[in-house]
Each structure stands twice: as structure tokens, then as C-alpha cells.
Amino acid sequence: MEGSREENETCATREVEAKFVIVGGGIAGVTCAETLADECPEEKIILITASPLVKVVTNYQQVSRTMETFDVEEKPSSTVESQCPNVRVIHAFVSGLQAEEKMLTTSDGKRVHYDKLCICSGGKPKLIPGQNPLVVGIRDTESVKSFQKKLSAAKRIVVVGNGGIATELVYEVEGCEVVWAIKDRSISSAFVDEGAAQFFLPHLNQKKKEEASALVKRLKYTVENEGGSALSPTEGEGDGSFGSALGPDWATSRHMKGASSVCPQVHVDYQVEVVRVMDRDQMSATHLKTHTPTHFAGDSEQEWPVYVELSNGCVYGCDLVVSATGVIPFTDPFLPGNTFEVAEDGGIKVNHKLETSLPDVYATGDVCTAAWERSKLWLQMRLWTQARQMGSYAARSMVAATRGESISLDICFELFAHVTKFFGYKVVLLGLFNAQGLGNDYELLLRVTEGEEYVKVVLHEGRLVGAILIGETDLEETFENLALNQTDLTAFKDNLLEPGIDIEDFFD
């Protein structure tokens, strides 16, 4: 009898159920859990996260109808439980989904039953080819800490990638020579055009970066508890491990200094890809010559622990290679045995309610791909702002479905809007900021004040459809309204960017 009672108790702890279950402790998952807790304080909610630390949005501010700013703090998962009494956090990773049975299995042997499930598992880094311990990916807190440790002994690094993480990294690293290898014709091309890239270029090798622009130089990303690991038991450094995505301005608060006492120097190789990564012995066997940029202090004959061969024929020796080439949706535990519709980019397809093709299963953030008929001025980019927006909207969509109510698409999906910071400057991206999808059927208006501001407006058929604003322009809300209202600017376009004209008063 005693053994039977113990067995029953063990079985009971393995069987868990809740009205709502969320997978993922990143911005999307935590936002979803918090919104559900606020909307349905009487319902039981389970948040499953592989990490003891979760990403929590703080200091949230709705700047305008579609623009927002917020800080991200990394806190113990118990913080969510203390702030949301009806949320229970399960510290484990998901090993499988049985959608027909509406059940998840976890690494600690639990079977988690749900009425509504939201998958917020994020993405995993795309690493450059080749296995080498001196190649590190940058995606989450754990990978950043590994990078910081290795950087402290480095005099030269090679950074591969041209997105937001690579851009912030190149700017913030000190005490180190940096070779930046990008596949495009200009830096930061995922976010800005070639003109804006030229505006930023002088700041790559500026000696006193903190003086470049103190416009928005502030700490946004903080870590309350550095302990613990974001890795699941089957994951480890160098084999695709990852935790929750980094938040805004993640690099600003971190000490990222190399072993050199010289001022940081950056060299950019454009339109290149990595051919291979070699250790010292492999390099010796090739008889290739290494290349040293003219403004670097290193000797071309110097030996390095790792070498990178690029498609332009250049071979660079360095102490560390940083792979910051983007992410792919992390769907591994969810696809086997299920019939999800999956997009070409690997994301789980979702409709305008963030529902997947399977009943009562939703997906948000980096793991999903928007498959509804989108607004002409909105595009999906796997950014922290969209992760927060999707997490909140998915929660409201789940609640509406539970109550048999309808829900209209949030206005944040009407116009793409993103506020960030590059090279010490405030950057606002609106709509089709790089004329995405317009072919040659558009007109550009430009205003540039060197070292101060860069303003680009994209017009289509006389209407504002996109903009890039760098610096303290104070134009974002006005341009947002012009884009949302699709105001015909044909009669005003020649004066739209005149410095002496108060555009906001003019259109109000």
C-alpha cells in the first residue's frame, strides 16, 4: 500500500495541467504570460522556460500609436510568479508536443496538458560553417558571457554578420582590432540604407566613442542575476546552444574590452562571405598569406590561433571569430509528429490571430512567420519590439477565443515601427523604410546634417510609405501620422524636409 501511494504521488507530480501554457522565457513568452495573468486572474497559467532567468519588459512607454520604448531586465523566473500569482513557472525544456492530445512533455518527465498553447521558443543562431572553439555565436546572455571571457584575452577579432547585434558589437568593443566581414555593400544594411551607412562610418574608428553622440546613450539592458544557465541539458557551447534573445541596447551595459591598450580599430570587408575557418596547423598546410589592414598594428607574419578565409581572397589571423549572422526559428521540439504549416524561412505559419494551423496552438516572436494578408506598410522583422507586441496580442487573442469573442488586429501591425540606437544615435524606422517591395516605383526625400541627423522619406504615389530618422529629429510622430493616414503630399513634398518649417503644425 505504501509503495502504491508513493507511486501515485510521483505520477501526480508528472501530470500538470493549465488553461493556458506558454513555452519560452524570452520577451514574447513572458509578455504573453503577464498579459494573460492580467486578463484572466482566475485562470491557471504555466510558463515553461529552460533558463532560470527570464526577460522582463520594464519602463514601457507607448511613444505614439505604433512606436514604443522599453527596457529589458533579466530576472529570476520566480519574479514572474511573485508578480503574477496565477502563473506557475516550470524550469525545464520541452522535449515534445502531442498536439492531438493537447499535451507537452518536458525534460524532467512532466506531461503538461493545456487548453490553449502559445509557442514562444524564439530562434537559434546561424553559425558560420566549421567547428572551432574560437568561433562564438552571439544570441543570448550565456553566449555574451562566453564572448566577454574570450575577448578579454584577444587583440584582434573577426566579426561576421551585418545585423543589429553585429553593429552594436563592433561599436562597443574596445581594446581590440576588429575585422568586420559583411555580405552587403554597406554596413547595417538590415536596418539602414547606404546613405545612412555613410553617415555612420566616421564613428567606426572614432577614438572617444562616448563623445560621438550622447543623444541616447543610456543603460537599458540590465542583468539582475548573472547566475544559472540558459542551456538545456542537450545543448552546450558551440553546438547551437541558446537562450532568450538579447534585449535592446544589450551591449551598452557590458564590459567588452580586449587585451590591447591601443584604441580600437575597425576594418570592413564588403560583399564577402566566409570560405573557411582554420586553426594554426590547417593554415600552415595551405601556404596562404595572411592580410593585415594598413591601420592595424599587427605584423603580417604574426601567428594567430585561428584564421578566417574570405571569398575575396583575404585571410585574416585573429584570436576570436564572432558569428552574428542572424537566427533561424527554433521549432525542433514541436514539429515531429505534428502537421504545422511551416514557412520557407522555417517559421511556424500563423494567421492574423497568431493561430497556427493546429487547433488551440498559437505562436509568437522569432519562432513564427506572419502568414496573413499583411498591411502594405508592415513587415516582419525578428526584433524585440515585435516579440513584445506579438506576445501581448497573442494573449488577448487566446482570451478572446476562450470567451467566444472576436478580436481585431492590433494597430501595431498596420505600420512597421522600430526605435533603436546605433553608434550612439537614436534610430527610428517607419514603414517601408528601405522601400521594401516597391521596385523602382518610389521617390526619396533626403536631409542630412553631418554628425547630427539623417532623415530619409520614402514616397509612393505622393504618399509617405517609409522613413529612416537618425538623431533627435522630432519627426517620428508626424511621419507616423502621415503614413497611417496616407495623406497626399504631392503639393508639399518639396518643402517637407525644409529645416525652417514646423511640419507638425503645418499638417495639424
C-alpha positions as CSV (number, residue, x, y, z in Angstrom):
1,M,0.0,0.0,0.0
2,E,2.8,2.4,0.9
3,G,4.6,1.8,-2.3
4,S,1.4,2.3,-4.3
5,R,0.8,5.7,-2.6
6,E,4.3,6.9,-3.4
7,E,3.9,5.8,-7.0
8,N,0.6,7.7,-7.2
9,E,2.2,10.8,-5.7
10,T,5.0,10.6,-8.3
11,C,2.5,10.2,-11.1
12,A,0.6,13.2,-9.9
13,T,3.6,15.5,-9.9
14,R,4.3,14.4,-13.5
15,E,0.8,15.3,-14.7
16,V,0.3,19.0,-14.9
17,E,-2.5,21.0,-16.5
18,A,-3.5,24.6,-17.0
19,K,-5.9,26.7,-19.1
20,F,-3.0,28.5,-20.8
21,V,0.5,27.2,-21.3
22,I,3.4,29.3,-22.8
23,V,6.8,27.9,-23.9
24,G,9.7,30.3,-23.7
25,G,11.1,32.7,-21.2
26,G,12.0,35.5,-23.6
27,I,10.3,38.8,-24.2
28,A,7.4,37.2,-26.2
29,G,6.7,34.4,-23.7
30,V,6.9,36.5,-20.6
31,T,4.8,39.3,-22.1
32,C,2.2,36.7,-23.1
33,A,2.1,35.2,-19.6
34,E,1.9,38.6,-17.9
35,T,-0.9,39.7,-20.2
36,L,-2.8,36.5,-19.7
37,A,-2.4,36.9,-15.9
38,D,-3.8,40.4,-16.1
39,E,-6.7,39.4,-18.4
40,C,-7.6,36.2,-16.6
41,P,-6.5,36.4,-12.9
42,E,-8.7,33.4,-12.1
43,E,-7.2,31.0,-14.6
44,K,-4.1,28.9,-14.1
45,I,-1.2,29.7,-16.4
46,I,2.0,27.7,-16.9
47,L,5.2,29.2,-18.3
48,I,7.9,26.7,-19.4
49,T,11.4,28.0,-19.7
50,A,14.8,26.3,-20.0
51,S,16.5,29.1,-18.2
52,P,16.4,30.2,-14.5
53,L,16.4,33.7,-15.9
54,V,13.7,35.3,-17.9
55,K,13.4,38.6,-19.9
56,V,11.1,41.1,-18.3
57,V,9.9,44.3,-20.0
58,T,10.2,47.3,-17.7
59,N,9.8,51.1,-18.1
60,Y,7.4,50.5,-21.0
61,Q,6.3,53.7,-22.8
62,Q,3.9,54.0,-25.7
63,V,5.6,56.8,-27.6
64,S,2.9,57.0,-30.3
65,R,0.2,54.8,-31.9
66,T,2.7,52.3,-33.2
67,M,6.0,53.3,-31.6
68,E,7.2,52.2,-28.1
69,T,10.3,52.1,-26.0
70,F,11.1,49.8,-23.1
71,D,13.9,48.4,-21.0
72,V,14.6,44.7,-20.7
73,E,15.7,43.3,-17.4
74,E,16.9,39.7,-16.9
75,K,15.4,38.4,-13.7
76,P,15.0,35.1,-11.9
77,S,11.9,33.2,-13.2
78,S,10.4,33.4,-9.6
79,T,9.9,37.1,-10.3
80,V,7.1,36.3,-12.7
81,E,5.4,34.1,-10.1
82,S,5.6,36.7,-7.4
83,Q,4.1,39.4,-9.7
84,C,1.5,37.1,-11.3
85,P,0.2,34.8,-8.6
86,N,-1.8,32.6,-11.1
87,V,1.4,31.9,-13.1
88,R,3.5,28.8,-12.4
89,V,6.9,28.6,-13.9
90,I,8.3,25.2,-14.9
91,H,12.0,25.2,-15.2
92,A,12.6,22.6,-18.0
93,F,12.9,22.4,-21.7
94,V,10.2,20.9,-24.0
95,S,11.1,17.6,-25.4
96,G,8.0,17.0,-27.5
97,L,4.5,18.2,-28.4
98,Q,1.5,15.9,-28.9
99,A,-1.0,18.4,-30.3
100,E,-3.8,15.9,-30.8
101,E,-3.7,15.1,-27.1
102,K,-3.1,18.8,-26.2
103,M,0.0,17.8,-24.2
104,L,3.7,18.8,-23.9
105,T,6.4,16.6,-22.5
106,T,9.4,18.1,-20.7
107,S,12.9,17.2,-19.9
108,D,12.1,16.5,-16.2
109,G,9.4,13.9,-17.1
110,K,6.3,16.1,-16.8
111,R,3.3,15.9,-19.1
112,V,1.8,19.3,-19.3
113,H,-1.8,19.4,-20.5
114,Y,-3.3,22.6,-21.9
115,D,-6.5,24.2,-23.3
116,K,-4.5,26.9,-25.2
117,L,-0.8,26.7,-26.0
118,C,1.5,29.6,-27.2
119,I,4.9,28.7,-28.6
120,C,7.4,31.5,-27.9
121,S,10.6,29.4,-28.3
122,G,12.5,32.1,-30.2
123,G,15.3,31.4,-32.6
124,K,18.7,29.7,-32.6
125,P,21.8,31.4,-34.1
126,K,23.0,30.6,-37.6
127,L,26.7,29.8,-37.1
128,I,29.3,30.1,-39.9
129,P,30.5,26.7,-41.1
130,G,33.2,24.8,-39.4
131,Q,33.8,23.5,-35.9
132,N,36.3,25.6,-33.9
133,P,36.1,26.5,-30.2
134,L,37.3,30.1,-31.1
135,V,34.1,30.6,-33.1
136,V,31.4,32.0,-30.9
137,G,27.8,32.9,-31.7
138,I,26.1,35.9,-30.1
139,R,22.4,35.4,-29.4
140,D,21.7,35.3,-25.6
141,T,23.1,36.1,-22.2
142,E,25.1,32.9,-22.0
143,S,26.8,33.4,-25.4
144,V,27.6,37.0,-24.5
145,K,29.3,36.0,-21.3
146,S,31.3,33.4,-23.2
147,F,32.3,36.1,-25.7
148,Q,33.3,38.5,-23.0
149,K,35.6,36.0,-21.3
150,K,37.4,35.1,-24.6
151,L,37.5,38.8,-25.7
152,S,39.5,39.8,-22.6
153,A,42.5,37.9,-24.0
154,A,42.1,38.9,-27.6
155,K,44.0,41.6,-29.6
156,R,42.1,41.0,-32.8
157,I,38.7,39.6,-33.6
158,V,36.8,38.9,-36.8
159,V,33.0,39.7,-36.7
160,V,30.9,38.1,-39.3
161,G,27.4,39.5,-39.9
162,N,25.6,42.7,-40.6
163,G,22.5,42.9,-38.4
164,G,21.8,44.7,-35.2
165,I,23.9,42.5,-32.9
166,A,27.0,42.8,-35.2
167,T,26.5,46.6,-35.5
168,E,26.2,47.1,-31.7
169,L,29.1,44.7,-31.1
170,V,31.5,46.4,-33.5
171,Y,30.8,49.8,-32.0
172,E,31.0,48.8,-28.3
173,V,34.2,46.6,-28.4
174,E,37.3,48.3,-27.0
175,G,41.0,47.4,-26.8
176,C,40.9,45.3,-29.8
177,E,41.4,45.3,-33.6
178,V,38.1,44.4,-35.4
179,V,37.7,43.0,-38.9
180,W,34.1,43.3,-39.9
181,A,33.1,40.9,-42.7
182,I,29.7,41.6,-44.3
183,K,28.0,40.2,-47.3
184,D,26.4,43.5,-48.3
185,R,27.6,46.7,-50.0
186,S,27.1,48.8,-46.8
187,I,27.2,48.3,-43.0
188,S,24.0,47.7,-41.0
189,S,22.0,47.1,-44.2
190,A,19.3,45.1,-42.5
191,F,18.2,48.4,-40.9
192,V,19.6,51.3,-42.9
193,D,20.4,52.3,-46.5
194,E,23.7,53.1,-47.9
195,G,23.4,56.8,-47.2
196,A,22.8,56.2,-43.6
197,A,25.7,53.7,-43.5
198,Q,27.9,56.5,-44.8
199,F,26.6,58.8,-42.1
200,F,27.7,56.2,-39.5
201,L,31.0,55.3,-41.0
202,P,33.1,58.0,-39.3
203,H,32.1,56.6,-35.9
204,L,33.7,53.2,-36.5
205,N,37.2,54.4,-35.7
206,Q,36.4,57.3,-33.5
207,K,38.7,57.4,-30.5
208,K,36.3,58.6,-28.0
209,K,33.0,56.9,-28.8
210,E,31.2,58.2,-25.8
211,E,31.6,61.7,-27.2
212,A,30.3,60.7,-30.7
213,S,26.8,61.4,-29.5
214,A,25.4,61.4,-26.0
215,L,21.9,61.8,-27.5
216,V,20.5,58.5,-26.3
217,K,23.5,56.9,-24.5
218,R,21.8,55.3,-21.6
219,L,21.7,52.0,-19.9
220,K,18.7,50.0,-21.0
221,Y,19.7,46.3,-20.6
222,T,20.4,45.2,-17.1
223,V,21.1,41.9,-15.5
224,E,19.8,41.4,-12.0
225,N,21.2,37.9,-11.6
226,E,24.1,36.5,-13.6
227,G,23.8,33.0,-12.2
228,G,22.5,30.0,-13.9
229,S,22.5,28.7,-17.4
230,A,20.1,29.2,-20.3
231,L,21.2,25.9,-21.9
232,S,19.1,22.8,-21.9
233,P,20.7,19.5,-20.9
234,T,21.2,18.5,-24.5
235,E,22.8,21.8,-25.5
236,G,26.2,23.3,-25.0
237,E,28.5,25.9,-26.2
238,G,29.4,25.6,-29.9
239,D,26.6,23.3,-30.9
240,G,23.8,25.7,-31.4
241,S,23.0,26.4,-27.7
242,F,20.9,29.4,-27.0
243,G,18.6,31.0,-24.5
244,S,16.2,34.0,-24.8
245,A,17.1,36.7,-27.3
246,L,19.1,39.8,-26.2
247,G,17.0,42.9,-25.5
248,P,17.5,46.5,-26.7
249,D,20.9,48.1,-26.1
250,W,22.2,44.8,-24.7
251,A,25.8,45.8,-25.4
252,T,25.8,49.2,-23.6
253,S,25.9,47.9,-20.1
254,R,28.5,45.2,-20.7
255,H,32.3,45.4,-20.3
256,M,33.6,44.3,-23.7
257,K,37.3,45.1,-23.7
258,G,40.1,43.2,-25.4
259,A,43.7,42.7,-24.4
260,S,45.2,45.6,-26.4
261,S,46.0,49.0,-25.0
262,V,45.6,50.7,-28.4
263,C,42.4,52.5,-29.4
264,P,40.0,50.2,-31.2
265,Q,40.5,50.0,-35.0
266,V,37.8,48.6,-37.3
267,H,38.3,47.4,-40.9
268,V,35.3,46.5,-43.0
269,D,35.4,43.9,-45.9
270,Y,32.3,44.4,-48.0
271,Q,30.4,41.8,-50.1
272,V,32.2,38.8,-48.7
273,E,31.4,35.5,-47.2
274,V,33.4,33.1,-45.0
275,V,35.0,30.4,-47.1
276,R,36.5,28.5,-44.1
277,V,37.8,28.9,-40.6
278,M,41.2,27.3,-39.9
279,D,43.4,26.6,-36.9
280,R,47.1,27.2,-37.0
281,D,48.0,23.8,-38.4
282,Q,45.4,23.9,-41.1
283,M,46.6,27.4,-42.1
284,S,50.2,26.2,-42.3
285,A,49.1,23.4,-44.7
286,T,47.6,25.8,-47.2
287,H,50.6,28.1,-47.7
288,L,48.2,31.1,-47.9
289,K,49.4,34.5,-47.0
290,T,47.6,36.5,-44.3
291,H,46.4,40.0,-44.8
292,T,46.8,42.9,-42.3
293,P,44.8,46.1,-42.8
294,T,47.2,49.1,-43.1
295,H,45.9,50.8,-40.0
296,F,46.3,47.7,-37.8
297,A,49.4,47.3,-35.6
298,G,49.8,43.5,-36.2
299,D,52.6,42.0,-38.2
300,S,51.5,40.2,-41.4
301,E,53.8,37.3,-40.4
302,Q,52.4,37.0,-36.9
303,E,50.9,33.7,-35.9
304,W,47.3,33.6,-34.7
305,P,45.3,30.8,-33.0
306,V,42.6,31.0,-35.7
307,Y,42.3,32.2,-39.3
308,V,39.4,33.2,-41.5
309,E,39.5,33.0,-45.3
310,L,37.0,35.2,-47.0
311,S,35.6,35.0,-50.5
312,N,37.6,38.0,-51.7
313,G,40.8,36.0,-51.1
314,C,41.8,37.8,-47.9
315,V,42.9,35.6,-45.0
316,Y,42.9,37.2,-41.5
317,G,44.5,35.9,-38.4
318,C,42.8,36.6,-35.2
319,D,42.2,35.5,-31.6
320,L,38.4,35.1,-31.9
321,V,35.7,34.8,-34.6
322,V,32.3,36.1,-33.8
323,S,29.3,34.7,-35.8
324,A,26.5,37.2,-35.7
325,T,24.7,36.1,-38.9
326,G,21.2,36.0,-37.7
327,V,18.8,33.4,-36.3
328,I,16.5,30.6,-37.6
329,P,13.2,29.8,-35.8
330,F,13.6,27.2,-33.1
331,T,10.9,24.7,-33.9
332,D,12.8,21.4,-33.2
333,P,10.7,20.0,-30.3
334,F,7.3,21.0,-31.9
335,L,7.4,19.7,-35.5
336,P,7.9,16.0,-35.1
337,G,4.6,14.1,-35.0
338,N,2.6,17.3,-35.8
339,T,1.3,18.9,-39.0
340,F,2.2,22.5,-38.6
341,E,2.3,24.6,-41.7
342,V,5.9,25.9,-41.9
343,A,7.1,28.9,-44.0
344,E,10.1,29.0,-46.3
345,D,12.1,30.8,-43.6
346,G,11.5,27.9,-41.2
347,G,9.0,29.7,-39.0
348,I,5.6,28.3,-38.0
349,K,3.0,30.0,-40.0
350,V,0.4,32.0,-38.1
351,N,-2.8,33.8,-39.1
352,H,-4.0,37.3,-38.1
353,K,-4.9,35.9,-34.7
354,L,-1.4,34.3,-34.3
355,E,-3.1,30.9,-34.5
356,T,-1.1,28.1,-36.1
357,S,-2.6,25.5,-38.4
358,L,-3.2,23.3,-35.4
359,P,-6.2,23.9,-33.1
360,D,-5.6,25.9,-29.9
361,V,-1.9,26.3,-30.7
362,Y,-0.5,29.8,-31.1
363,A,3.0,31.1,-31.9
364,T,4.7,34.4,-31.4
365,G,8.1,36.1,-31.8
366,D,11.0,34.7,-33.6
367,V,9.6,31.2,-34.0
368,C,6.6,32.3,-36.1
369,T,6.1,33.7,-39.6
370,A,3.2,36.1,-40.3
371,A,1.2,34.4,-43.0
372,W,-1.9,36.6,-43.1
373,E,-2.6,39.3,-45.7
374,R,-0.4,42.0,-44.2
375,S,-0.8,45.7,-44.3
376,K,1.2,47.2,-47.1
377,L,3.3,49.2,-44.6
378,W,4.1,46.4,-42.1
379,L,6.8,43.8,-42.4
380,Q,8.0,41.2,-40.0
381,M,11.5,41.5,-38.6
382,R,12.6,39.3,-35.8
383,L,13.1,42.2,-33.3
384,W,12.4,42.6,-29.6
385,T,9.7,45.2,-30.3
386,Q,7.7,42.7,-32.4
387,A,8.3,40.0,-29.8
388,R,6.7,42.1,-27.2
389,Q,3.8,43.2,-29.4
390,M,3.1,39.7,-30.6
391,G,3.3,38.2,-27.1
392,S,0.7,40.7,-25.8
393,Y,-1.6,40.3,-28.8
394,A,-1.4,36.5,-28.7
395,A,-2.5,36.6,-25.1
396,R,-5.5,38.8,-25.9
397,S,-6.3,36.5,-28.9
398,M,-6.2,33.4,-26.7
399,V,-8.5,35.0,-24.2
400,A,-11.0,36.2,-26.9
401,A,-11.1,32.7,-28.3
402,T,-11.8,31.2,-24.9
403,R,-14.6,33.6,-24.3
404,G,-16.1,33.2,-27.8
405,E,-15.3,36.9,-28.7
406,S,-13.8,38.4,-31.8
407,I,-10.6,40.4,-31.8
408,S,-9.4,43.0,-34.3
409,L,-5.8,43.2,-35.5
410,D,-3.7,45.5,-33.3
411,I,-2.7,48.8,-34.8
412,C,1.0,47.9,-34.3
413,F,0.5,45.5,-37.3
414,E,-0.6,48.4,-39.5
415,L,2.7,50.2,-39.7
416,F,6.2,48.9,-39.1
417,A,7.8,51.0,-36.4
418,H,11.1,50.3,-34.6
419,V,13.1,52.6,-32.3
420,T,16.7,51.6,-31.5
421,K,20.2,53.0,-31.3
422,F,23.3,52.6,-33.5
423,F,26.7,54.3,-33.0
424,G,25.2,56.5,-30.2
425,Y,22.4,57.9,-32.3
426,K,18.7,57.4,-31.9
427,V,17.3,55.5,-34.9
428,V,13.6,55.4,-35.9
429,L,12.5,53.1,-38.7
430,L,9.0,53.5,-40.1
431,G,7.0,51.5,-42.7
432,L,8.9,50.5,-45.8
433,F,12.0,52.3,-44.6
434,N,14.2,50.8,-47.3
435,A,11.5,50.9,-50.0
436,Q,10.9,47.2,-49.5
437,G,8.8,45.6,-52.3
438,L,8.4,48.9,-54.2
439,G,10.9,48.0,-57.0
440,N,11.8,51.3,-58.7
441,D,8.3,52.9,-58.1
442,Y,9.2,55.3,-55.4
443,E,10.7,58.7,-54.7
444,L,13.2,59.7,-52.0
445,L,13.4,62.9,-50.0
446,L,16.7,63.4,-48.0
447,R,18.1,65.7,-45.4
448,V,21.5,65.2,-43.9
449,T,23.4,67.2,-41.3
450,E,26.8,65.7,-40.9
451,G,27.3,64.3,-37.4
452,E,23.8,65.4,-36.3
453,E,21.0,63.9,-38.2
454,Y,20.0,61.8,-41.2
455,V,16.4,62.0,-42.5
456,K,15.1,59.9,-45.4
457,V,11.5,59.8,-46.5
458,V,10.1,57.2,-49.0
459,L,7.1,58.4,-51.1
460,H,4.9,56.2,-53.3
461,E,2.3,57.8,-55.4
462,G,2.8,61.0,-53.5
463,R,2.2,59.4,-50.1
464,L,4.6,58.7,-47.3
465,V,5.2,54.9,-47.0
466,G,8.5,54.8,-45.1
467,A,11.2,56.8,-43.3
468,I,14.6,56.5,-41.6
469,L,15.2,59.1,-38.9
470,I,18.7,59.2,-37.2
471,G,19.3,61.7,-34.4
472,E,17.0,63.9,-32.5
473,T,14.8,64.9,-35.4
474,D,11.4,65.0,-33.6
475,L,9.7,64.0,-36.8
476,E,8.7,60.4,-35.9
477,E,5.2,61.1,-34.7
478,T,4.3,63.4,-37.6
479,F,5.7,61.0,-40.1
480,E,3.8,58.1,-38.4
481,N,0.5,60.0,-38.8
482,L,1.2,60.9,-42.4
483,A,1.9,57.2,-43.2
484,L,-1.1,55.9,-41.3
485,N,-3.4,58.5,-42.8
486,Q,-1.9,58.1,-46.3
487,T,-2.0,61.9,-46.7
488,D,-1.3,63.0,-50.3
489,L,1.9,65.1,-50.1
490,T,2.3,65.9,-53.8
491,A,1.7,69.6,-53.2
492,F,4.1,69.8,-50.2
493,K,6.9,67.3,-50.9
494,D,9.4,70.0,-52.0
495,N,9.0,71.7,-48.6
496,L,8.5,68.6,-46.5
497,L,12.1,68.5,-45.1
498,E,12.8,72.2,-45.0
499,P,14.6,72.8,-41.7
500,G,12.7,76.1,-41.0
501,I,9.3,74.6,-41.4
502,D,7.3,73.1,-38.5
503,I,5.8,70.1,-40.3
504,E,3.7,69.1,-37.3
505,D,1.9,72.5,-37.1
506,F,1.6,72.6,-40.9
507,F,-0.4,69.3,-41.2
508,D,-2.3,69.8,-37.9
